Amino acid sequence: MLKIDINSDLGEGFGIYQAADDDAILSLVSSANIACGFHAGDPVIMDRTVRRALQLGVDVGAHVGYADRQGFGRRAMTMDRRELELMTLYQLGALRAIAEAAGHRMTHANFHGALGNLSFVDAEVADALLGAMRAFDRDLAFVALPNTEAERAAQRHGLRVVRSFLADRAYDRRGLLVSRATPGSMVKDPQAIRDRVIRMIQAGEIETIEGDVIPMKAESILVHSDTPGAVRLGETIQAAVLEAGAQIVPLSSL
């Protein structure tokens, strides 16, 4: 039976504030990408999220972002290569320490917001980030968007790549995400999301925003935790994966 992971970006609060219903979403996913205290999160939230994931059998990974809590890591920052490397190592190390203290283990990592977007198109930035990840632990999996510089950098550095599909985002004919500023970039209809997931799993293809059909092969599907209706989105994706005849498993079991 085909195996599919469902992942989500979680732990994205700070202090008494939270961005999503993490407990509800953790019950729907098999892998969690946890904010490491830079764009969001703090040690208490990280620990709480890791421990709940452990109880539910959910894998945990580091969601690495810019140190920009007020902008939620979605604003561009200028950093040299060494700063990018050390920022990545810092966040990977923080989550690993908390996970191991809780009796869990860190299985993967990916990049958030403006940092992630830059890594999709800037080969030098992608190389710095993925090189740092490999230096930290070559056995970590990288959760990648297909057809990006980050995916190519991970492959060059010999990291295991798990490709992630965003069921509620439109893609262009190059296989890249359409900018959120473009009308139609967000897919909001639950039936359309269900159909996209099933088509991707069963046929390995999607329809682009231009109306073309392109190949799309992914082993994991992302649930955006901070968008309105995130829990319903997670339920829709979970049901669609099962309807497509796939088994939902944590990323480490793919």
Disulfide bonds with the S-S distance in Angstrom:
none
